[in-house]
Amino acid sequence: MNVWDACKDVSISNSPFSPQSKGSGTQLSVNSSKLSDTWQSEKDFCLAFGGSADDESVCFDGKSASFNTTSQNSASPKGLCLERIGNGSYLNMAAHPDGSNRVFLSSQPGKIWLATVPEQGSGGTLEIDEANPFLDITDEVHFDSEFGLMGMAFHPDFKNNGRFFVSYNCDKVQSASCSGRCSCNSDVGCDPSKLGTDNGAQPCQYQSVIAEYTANSSSSTPSTAKTANPVEVQRIFTMGLPYTSHHGGQILFGPADGYLYFMMGDGGNKGDPFNFAQNKKSLLGKILRLDVNTLPSGSEIVNKSLWGNYSIPKDNPSAEDSGLQPEIWALGLRNPWRCSFDSTRPSYFYCADVGQDLYEEVDLISKGGNYGWRVYEGPLLFQPTWTPGGNTSVSSINALFPVMGYEHSSVNTNLGSASITGGYVYRSTTDPCMTGRYLYADLYALAMWAGTETPESSGNYTSKLIPFACSKNSPIACDSVAGSSLPSLGYIYSFGEDNSKDIFLLTSKGVYRVVRPSLCNYTCPLEKEITTTNGTSPGSTSWAHKSERAFEVVVMGLLASFLFLLNVGY
């Protein structure tokens, strides 16, 4: 019996296939009971309940299947070993969609480069031609400490269509094309004339933009392109910002659904005074989900008050909550700084959200989820001091609390400051003791954590502060923090992941890569078990492969409950 095909649109009371039972999924509300309401796609559903979906052969389809039997990775990492492979400072990294060892790197002023990553253990450094960028839009970008080229995303079919997207900020005083509507408007109960200036800027002088570009290539395969066409193909999104901070800007394509996710902060000023993050009519303080494959009609742009050339996915939360602006996927965020999908479990979508004074958090993002700001800062009640935009009561929201995080005052006590930088779930075989753990750090590069869901699929997380060091074989020598054994990384701006699933740190002092723990004298009993023939570590666990017996027990229990509820037979 194929449960998804037979029952995706059937209402099920007390469904055994709810996301809560797996600690994941895309829950809209407690009233949602259809599979299609709570799971983005058949692939997500299969990943959670049917084992491996790599070849889409297992999803309760009645066919036999064999499973690799592996035990959960219980070896605790002793530390994170890094090597320095580049001196440049970059804000974003994206693996080349062709599956090679090439990556794209972007700088905040407005350039993107194509680079080649050396093999692990080769002693090589990052190959990048700084003088010849893949794309240079510095003339379009307004660059300042909080502004610049903030994100880039390559279309899932880039190797065939050459499409890619860039998120940046512009200044309407300097550019005629910087002409979006102001996010402070009567629809959200905000009057721009009452905002005043912020660091000398008028309200909505600076804007958030998503623009589409295309790769140049003399052949029919854009993957061979070494430069992009600098002329914008089309403007996807433009929105004026009320203040000069907290505008996120990262963009990602969902690996399961192919839609574009856009991370937007609350617009700035201390304490989100206009309560934008909780305002369902505002796009500030939200994660947006856009369809960039379908151009909207003129009537759709007007009727839905769209901010550019994109369509709304039919299963966005507004389909169930008409009060939400149609672009919104999740709300209640302050300034999401670096989000990622778990490459093995794509329904797991993590976002780090920068706190104000008390707490730095990591959220597990779900469809329609409200992450609390500014009712809460992390798990703590927040007390705003200035509220011209009104307040949202605790009882009126169902806040989802962080799965990981740290107190604002627990790191960098000398400066009394903190700012979280979100990372990735580690899926490389290079450090098998790190497998399946979510890595994140503080901007000031004095602390890093590895978060673990225990047991898997429970939704229960623990985080461990982990030491880090520089490899004795680092191709480029690492600097050291004065009076400390820690490598001096400067500021950790972002993490990156390449096609080998190796993890990188993009810092103000260069590009660092996670390498074998033994190179820093960290002990990992699983390291000697790494094999190169199949690219897997026998000691590590992937979401897709569990013991056959455990799988049978789970499946039979769920199917029994499911069939009883529906009162159907095989």
Beta strands, then each sheet from edge to edge (+ up, - down):
strand 1: 80-86
strand 2: 92-95
strand 3: 102-106
strand 4: 111-116
strand 5: 127-128
strand 6: 135-136
strand 7: 149-154
strand 8: 163-171
strand 9: 181-182
strand 10: 206-215
strand 11: 228-240
strand 12: 251-253
strand 13: 260-264
strand 14: 286-290
strand 15: 328-331
strand 16: 336-341
strand 17: 349-353
strand 18: 359-364
strand 19: 376-377
strand 20: 380-381
strand 21: 404-407
strand 22: 420-425
strand 23: 438-442
strand 24: 448-453
strand 25: 461-466
strand 26: 468-470
strand 27: 492-497
strand 28: 503-507
strand 29: 510-514
sheet 1: 26+ 1+ 29- 28+ 27-
sheet 2: 2+ 3- 4+ 5-
sheet 3: 2+ 3- 4+ 6-
sheet 4: 7+ 8- 10+ 11- 9-
sheet 5: 12+ 13- 14+ 15-
sheet 6: 16+ 17- 18+ 21-
sheet 7: 19+ 20-
sheet 8: 22+ 23- 24+ 25-
end
